[in-house]
Amino acid sequence: MTSQPATPYRLTCLPAHVVTKVTRQVRLRCDDNALVASKIEKVNRIRMLKKSSAGWILVAELRDNEDKPLKTMNVTVLARIDQNVRNTSLEIIWEVASKDTYGTYICEVVGFEKDTQSSVTELTSQVTILEEAVTTRDLLDLFQDLKRELSGYDDKTEKRVLGHDAEIASMKKQINALYFRAEDTTQNVTFLSDHVEELENQTDTVGETARSLTEDVLQLEKQMTIVNTSIDSTNNTTRLLRHDMTDMRNGFKKFREDMKTLHKVDDSFTREIDTLEGKLGKLSRNMLSQSDVQKTVDARLTSRRLGTFDKFLENFAQLSTWPRGKYALPSSNGCPLDRAFFGNSHMFLDTPTNSGGRNHKFLCESTRVVRSNRRWPEGHYCVNKVIGIWCPDGLEKGQVDLSSARSKVRKGASTSTKLEFCCKRSGSLDVAMEMPTHSRFALYRRGGRCQKVKGMRTSKKYMDVPSTLVSGVIPDYDVSSGRMRFCICHYY
């Protein structure tokens, strides 16, 4: 092991001599060096890196907005970020030295400077842990340790045997209970098999219904064309009738006056004229009434059929291959080609630019709550939380406060000064998770590198946000000049 000059934070290794499969409790600790002043007033992140042929790789990390540290090796991690920067530390422990223990390490501490509040990064000196040859003294020490451990076995063996008898009896009871549970499980599996067969039959029925509705829509379009033509014709006829009725009434009026002027007219003739004029008015009113009734009947028929088709589309959109819940994704040259995103329902991140303009970042929002049976898989990644909606099951909430940066998240008429996330942090980054692969999509990176996805390749892009006020669980980010930069993994 080698060491280098002092820095504000120091990296130390104990014990000094490390032997493979012999040395126990190998500790590599990063903490404050009281002899050298630090520029950092508030720590944002502390992490341990190991040198490889491809560069520095992450071993362990803790951020100020997280309770548990992230690790990528089989080690125990003890980490703490305190308001007093001198109490901030990160320690990794190998129970027994192995080949993975050896190498060159460095500790990185990121935070904010007191006066300027700008981002500051401080590195420790590099520490190299070298494999040492096994000496006779090492073997003697190991022998003494084993001897001390074995000395207590004789006294404890009898007690352990008695304890094992009790454990065996308890295990027999548990086995019997599991046997009965297995019988119940077999019955449940039979029931579920029948239920699956029933669902498959229902799926066939849905397909037939869809085809039937498609035929109804085509028929409806033809009927609408006929109805529109009929309505236009009726309107023209009504206008002509009104014109003719007006002319006829004027003619009756003139005829009455001429008859009184040119001839002597008795009362019976006058009554006949009045009767004819009344019949003409009634005929006019009946024609107009029949036209209005026809329009009303056609409108109601059309509305009912269109309502049935709209309900079918709503149910059709629920049959998605994406995980359940309501959420939004960063755009990857458009939204995924899936029923979950049918309808072009979107959100926008609206932020100011350095030139005084506005920048609009497009987010793909699921049209409605996805009701598929697919759950969000194990892995390390994040999506966007929809305004006013809970995160999907199994995902944790986090947010960035945009109120001081003149930025907003827009969704239709709704706005929010918080950019919210839903994150998953379980499983391994190297175990490929299953996601829909029929079109490209994007996820926020979390855990130091992009989560693997079966059958998909990946590339990286970045998104800048003018804020550093965070809380909860959020994606990976770097800070520079008061702005956060998020890494977005694009899958294709």
C-alpha positions in Angstrom: 0.0 0.0 0.0 1.3 3.5 -0.9 0.3 7.0 0.3 0.6 10.6 -1.0 0.6 14.2 0.2 -2.2 15.5 2.6 -5.5 16.9 1.2 -8.7 18.3 2.9 -10.0 14.8 3.0 -7.8 11.7 3.6 -8.1 8.1 2.5 -6.6 5.5 4.8 -6.4 1.7 4.8 -6.2 -0.6 7.8 -4.5 -3.0 8.4 -1.3 -1.9 6.6 -0.5 -5.5 5.4 -3.1 -7.4 3.4 -3.0 -11.1 2.5 -5.6 -12.9 0.3 -8.0 -15.1 2.3 -6.0 -14.4 5.5 -6.5 -10.7 6.4 -9.9 -10.0 8.0 -11.7 -6.7 8.3 -9.9 -4.8 5.7 -11.1 -1.2 6.0 -10.7 1.7 3.5 -12.0 5.0 5.1 -12.5 8.5 3.7 -12.9 11.3 6.3 -12.0 14.9 7.2 -8.3 15.8 7.6 -8.1 18.3 10.5 -4.7 19.5 9.3 -5.9 20.8 6.0 -8.8 23.3 5.6 -11.7 22.5 3.2 -13.5 25.0 1.0 -16.7 23.0 1.2 -19.4 24.4 3.5 -22.2 21.8 2.7 -21.5 18.3 1.3 -23.7 17.2 -1.6 -22.1 13.8 -2.4 -19.2 11.6 -1.2 -18.1 8.5 -3.2 -15.2 6.0 -3.5 -13.8 5.2 -6.9 -11.4 2.4 -8.1 -9.0 2.7 -11.0 -9.5 0.3 -13.9 -8.2 0.0 -17.5 -11.2 2.0 -18.7 -10.9 4.7 -16.1 -12.3 5.3 -12.6 -15.3 3.1 -11.7 -17.8 3.6 -8.8 -17.4 1.5 -5.7 -19.7 3.2 -3.2 -21.6 6.5 -3.0 -23.9 8.5 -0.7 -25.9 11.6 -1.6 -27.3 14.2 0.8 -30.9 13.4 -0.2 -30.6 9.6 0.4 -30.7 7.5 3.5 -28.8 4.4 2.2 -25.5 4.4 0.3 -25.1 2.8 -3.2 -22.5 0.1 -3.7 -21.3 -2.0 -6.7 -19.0 -4.5 -4.9 -19.4 -7.2 -2.3 -18.5 -5.0 0.6 -20.0 -3.4 3.7 -20.5 0.3 3.4 -20.7 2.8 6.3 -21.4 6.3 5.2 -22.6 9.6 6.7 -23.2 13.2 5.4 -23.5 15.7 8.3 -24.3 19.4 8.4 -20.8 19.7 10.0 -18.6 18.7 7.1 -15.9 17.4 9.5 -18.3 14.6 10.5 -18.8 13.4 6.9 -17.2 10.1 6.1 -17.4 7.0 3.9 -16.0 3.6 4.8 -15.9 0.3 2.9 -15.1 -3.0 4.6 -14.1 -6.4 3.2 -14.8 -9.2 5.7 -11.8 -11.2 4.2 -9.3 -9.9 1.7 -9.9 -11.1 -1.9 -8.6 -10.4 -5.3 -11.2 -7.6 -5.6 -9.6 -5.8 -2.7 -6.4 -4.9 -4.5 -6.1 -1.8 -6.6 -5.8 2.0 -6.5 -8.6 3.9 -4.9 -9.5 7.6 -4.5 -12.3 9.4 -2.6 -14.3 12.3 -4.2 -16.3 14.9 -2.1 -18.6 17.3 -3.9 -20.3 20.3 -2.2 -21.0 24.0 -2.2 -18.6 26.8 -1.3 -19.7 29.1 1.5 -19.3 32.6 -0.2 -20.1 31.9 -3.9 -22.4 28.8 -3.4 -20.6 27.4 -6.5 -19.9 23.6 -6.8 -16.6 22.4 -5.4 -15.0 19.0 -5.9 -12.2 17.8 -3.5 -10.2 14.6 -4.1 -8.1 12.7 -1.6 -4.7 11.3 -2.4 -4.7 7.9 -4.2 -4.2 4.8 -2.0 -3.0 1.6 -3.5 -3.7 -1.7 -1.8 -1.1 -4.3 -2.8 -1.2 -8.1 -2.4 1.6 -9.2 0.0 3.2 -12.7 0.1 2.1 -15.0 2.9 4.8 -15.2 5.6 5.4 -17.8 8.4 4.3 -15.1 10.9 1.0 -14.7 9.0 0.4 -18.5 9.1 1.1 -18.5 12.9 -1.3 -15.7 13.5 -4.0 -17.4 11.4 -3.4 -20.7 13.4 -3.8 -18.8 16.7 -7.1 -17.2 15.5 -8.4 -20.6 14.5 -7.3 -22.2 17.8 -9.2 -19.6 19.8 -12.3 -20.1 17.7 -12.2 -23.9 18.1 -11.6 -23.8 21.8 -15.2 -22.7 22.4 -16.7 -25.4 20.2 -16.5 -28.3 22.7 -18.5 -26.4 25.4 -21.1 -25.3 22.9 -21.5 -28.5 20.9 -23.8 -30.3 23.4 -26.0 -27.2 23.8 -26.2 -26.9 20.0 -27.2 -30.6 19.6 -30.1 -30.0 22.0 -31.0 -26.9 20.2 -31.0 -28.7 16.9 -33.4 -31.4 18.2 -35.9 -28.6 19.0 -35.3 -27.0 15.6 -35.9 -30.3 13.8 -39.2 -30.8 15.6 -40.2 -27.3 14.7 -39.2 -27.9 11.1 -41.3 -31.0 10.9 -44.3 -29.0 12.0 -43.5 -26.4 9.3 -43.1 -29.2 6.6 -46.6 -30.5 7.5 -48.0 -27.0 7.3 -46.3 -26.5 3.9 -47.7 -29.8 2.7 -51.3 -28.6 3.3 -50.4 -25.3 1.7 -49.1 -27.1 -1.3 -52.5 -28.9 -1.7 -54.3 -25.5 -1.5 -51.8 -24.1 -4.0 -52.5 -26.9 -6.4 -56.2 -26.2 -6.2 -55.5 -22.5 -6.8 -53.4 -23.3 -9.8 -56.2 -25.3 -11.3 -58.6 -22.5 -10.6 -56.2 -19.9 -12.2 -55.7 -22.2 -15.3 -59.5 -22.3 -15.8 -59.6 -18.5 -15.3 -56.8 -17.9 -17.8 -58.7 -20.1 -20.4 -61.8 -18.0 -19.7 -59.8 -14.7 -20.2 -58.4 -16.1 -23.5 -62.0 -16.7 -24.6 -62.9 -13.1 -23.5 -59.9 -11.8 -25.6 -61.4 -13.5 -28.7 -64.7 -11.9 -27.9 -63.1 -8.5 -27.6 -61.5 -9.0 -31.0 -64.9 -10.0 -32.5 -66.5 -6.9 -30.9 -63.7 -4.7 -32.3 -64.4 -6.0 -35.8 -68.1 -5.6 -35.4 -67.7 -2.0 -34.1 -65.5 -1.2 -37.1 -68.2 -2.4 -39.4 -70.8 -0.4 -37.5 -68.5 2.7 -37.8 -68.3 2.3 -41.6 -72.1 1.8 -41.8 -72.6 4.8 -39.5 -70.4 7.0 -41.8 -72.6 5.9 -44.8 -75.7 6.7 -42.9 -74.3 10.1 -41.8 -73.6 11.0 -45.4 -77.2 10.1 -46.3 -78.6 12.0 -43.3 -76.5 15.1 -44.1 -77.7 15.0 -47.7 -81.3 14.6 -46.5 -80.9 17.5 -44.1 -79.5 19.7 -46.8 -82.3 18.8 -49.1 -84.9 19.4 -46.4 -83.4 22.8 -45.5 -83.6 23.8 -49.2 -87.2 22.6 -49.5 -88.1 24.4 -46.3 -86.7 27.7 -47.5 -88.6 27.3 -50.8 -91.8 26.5 -49.0 -91.5 29.5 -46.7 -91.0 31.7 -49.8 -94.0 30.1 -51.6 -96.1 30.4 -48.5 -95.3 34.1 -48.2 -96.2 34.7 -51.9 -99.5 32.8 -51.5 -100.4 34.8 -48.3 -99.7 38.0 -50.1 -101.8 36.7 -53.1 -104.7 35.9 -50.8 -104.5 39.4 -49.2 -104.4 41.1 -52.7 -107.2 38.8 -53.9 -109.4 39.7 -51.0 -108.9 43.4 -51.5 -109.5 43.2 -55.3 -112.7 41.2 -54.7 -114.0 43.9 -52.3 -113.1 46.6 -54.7 -114.4 45.1 -58.0 -117.3 42.9 -56.8 -119.8 42.6 -54.1 -118.8 39.8 -51.8 -121.1 38.1 -49.4 -120.2 36.7 -45.9 -120.0 33.1 -47.1 -117.4 33.8 -49.7 -115.3 35.7 -47.1 -115.5 32.7 -44.7 -114.3 30.4 -47.5 -111.3 32.6 -48.1 -110.5 32.7 -44.3 -110.7 28.9 -44.2 -108.3 28.4 -47.1 -105.8 30.8 -45.5 -106.0 29.0 -42.2 -105.3 25.6 -43.9 -102.3 27.2 -45.6 -100.8 28.4 -42.3 -101.4 25.0 -40.7 -99.7 23.2 -43.6 -96.7 25.5 -43.3 -96.3 24.9 -39.5 -96.6 21.1 -40.0 -93.8 21.1 -42.7 -91.4 23.0 -40.4 -92.3 20.7 -37.4 -91.6 17.5 -39.4 -88.2 18.8 -40.4 -87.2 19.6 -36.8 -88.3 16.2 -35.6 -86.3 14.4 -38.2 -83.2 16.4 -37.3 -83.7 15.5 -33.6 -84.1 11.8 -34.2 -81.0 11.7 -36.5 -78.9 13.6 -34.0 -79.8 11.3 -31.1 -79.1 8.2 -33.1 -75.8 9.5 -34.2 -74.8 10.6 -30.6 -75.7 7.1 -29.2 -73.6 5.3 -31.8 -70.6 7.6 -31.4 -70.8 7.2 -27.6 -70.6 3.4 -28.0 -67.6 3.6 -30.3 -65.8 6.1 -27.9 -66.3 3.7 -25.0 -64.7 0.9 -27.0 -61.7 3.1 -27.8 -61.3 3.8 -24.1 -61.3 0.1 -23.2 -59.0 -0.7 -26.1 -56.4 1.8 -24.9 -56.1 -0.1 -21.6 -54.6 -3.2 -23.3 -51.0 -2.0 -23.0 -47.6 -3.8 -22.8 -46.2 -1.1 -20.5 -46.1 -1.4 -16.7 -49.2 -0.4 -14.8 -49.8 3.1 -13.3 -49.8 6.7 -14.7 -46.4 8.3 -15.4 -44.4 10.2 -18.0 -41.2 9.5 -19.9 -38.5 11.8 -21.3 -39.0 11.9 -25.1 -36.8 9.7 -27.3 -37.5 11.2 -30.8 -41.2 10.9 -29.9 -43.2 8.7 -27.6 -43.3 4.9 -27.5 -45.7 3.3 -30.0 -48.1 1.8 -27.5 -51.7 2.1 -26.5 -50.6 3.6 -23.1 -49.5 6.7 -25.0 -52.4 6.8 -27.5 -54.1 10.3 -27.6 -51.0 12.6 -27.5 -51.4 13.6 -23.8 -48.1 15.4 -22.9 -46.3 17.5 -20.3 -43.6 20.2 -20.9 -40.7 21.4 -18.8 -40.6 25.2 -19.4 -37.2 26.7 -18.5 -35.4 30.0 -19.3 -32.4 30.1 -21.7 -29.2 32.2 -21.3 -30.4 34.4 -24.3 -33.6 35.4 -22.5 -35.9 33.0 -24.4 -37.7 29.9 -23.2 -36.8 26.2 -23.7 -39.6 23.6 -23.8 -38.6 20.0 -22.9 -41.2 17.5 -24.1 -42.4 14.7 -21.8 -44.5 11.7 -22.9 -47.4 11.2 -20.5 -49.5 8.0 -20.5 -53.0 8.9 -21.8 -54.8 7.3 -18.8 -54.0 4.9 -16.0 -52.4 1.8 -17.5 -54.1 -1.4 -16.1 -51.8 -4.0 -17.5 -50.6 -6.9 -15.3 -46.9 -5.9 -15.9 -45.1 -4.4 -12.8 -42.1 -2.2 -12.9 -39.1 -4.6 -13.0 -36.1 -4.6 -10.6 -33.4 -2.2 -11.6 -32.0 1.3 -11.1 -33.8 4.0 -13.2 -36.4 6.8 -12.9 -39.4 8.2 -14.8 -41.4 11.5 -14.4 -44.3 11.8 -11.9 -47.5 13.2 -13.4 -48.9 16.3 -11.7 -51.4 15.4 -9.0 -51.0 11.6 -9.5 -49.2 9.1 -7.1 -46.1 7.2 -8.2 -46.8 3.7 -9.5 -46.4 0.8 -7.0 -42.7 0.0 -6.1 -41.3 3.4 -7.2 -40.1 6.1 -4.8 -40.9 9.8 -5.1 -38.4 12.7 -5.4 -38.4 16.3 -6.7 -36.5 19.3 -7.9 -37.8 22.7 -6.7 -38.0 25.1 -9.7 -39.7 28.1 -7.9 -36.6 30.2 -7.7 -35.6 29.6 -11.3 -38.6 30.9 -13.2 -39.3 27.4 -14.5 -42.5 25.4 -14.6 -43.9 22.0 -15.5 -47.0 22.3 -17.7 -49.8 19.8 -18.3 -52.7 21.3 -20.2 -54.1 24.1 -18.1 -52.2 22.8 -15.0 -48.8 24.0 -13.9 -46.3 23.1 -11.1 -43.0 24.6 -9.9 -41.7 21.1 -9.1 -40.1 18.6 -11.5 -41.1 15.3 -9.9 -39.7 11.8 -10.3 -40.6 8.2 -9.6 -37.5 6.0 -9.1 -36.7 2.3 -8.7 -33.5 1.3 -6.8 -33.4 -2.5 -6.4 -31.7 -5.4 -8.1 -28.5 -5.1 -10.2 -27.5 -2.7 -13.0 -25.9 -5.7 -14.8 -29.0 -7.9 -14.8 -31.0 -6.9 -17.9 -34.6 -6.1 -17.1 -37.6 -6.9 -19.4 -39.4 -3.9 -21.0 -41.5 -3.4 -24.2 -39.0 -3.5 -27.1 -41.3 -2.8 -30.1 -40.3 0.9 -30.1 -37.6 3.2 -28.7 -38.0 4.9 -25.3 -36.0 6.7 -22.6 -35.4 6.5 -18.8 -33.5 8.7 -16.4 -30.2 7.1 -15.3 -29.7 6.1 -11.6 -26.7 4.2 -10.1 -23.8 5.5 -12.1 -24.6 3.9 -15.5 -27.6 2.9 -17.7 -29.7 0.0 -16.5 -29.5 -2.9 -19.0 -32.7 -3.9 -20.9 -33.1 -7.2 -22.7 -33.0 -6.9 -26.5 -32.2 -3.2 -26.5 -29.1 -1.0 -27.1 -28.5 2.3 -25.3 -27.1 5.7 -25.8 -26.9 8.8 -23.5 -28.2 12.3 -23.7 -28.3 15.1 -21.1 -30.9 17.6 -19.8 -30.1 20.7 -17.8 -32.3 22.1 -15.1 -31.7 25.6 -13.5 -31.9 24.5 -9.8 -30.1 22.6 -7.1 -32.9 22.3 -4.5 -33.7 18.6 -4.3 -35.5 16.2 -2.0 -36.4 12.5 -2.0 -35.1 10.0 -4.5 -34.1 11.5 -7.8 -32.0 10.4 -10.9 -28.2 10.8 -11.2 -27.0 14.4 -11.7 -24.0 16.7 -11.7 -23.9 20.3 -10.5 -22.2 23.2 -12.3 -22.8 27.0 -12.0 -26.0 26.5 -10.1 -27.5 24.1 -12.7 -28.2 20.3 -12.5 -27.4 18.0 -15.4 -29.4 14.8 -15.6 -28.3 11.8 -17.8 -31.1 10.2 -19.9 -30.6 6.7 -21.2 -32.2 6.2 -24.7 -33.1 2.6 -25.6 -33.5 1.5 -29.2 
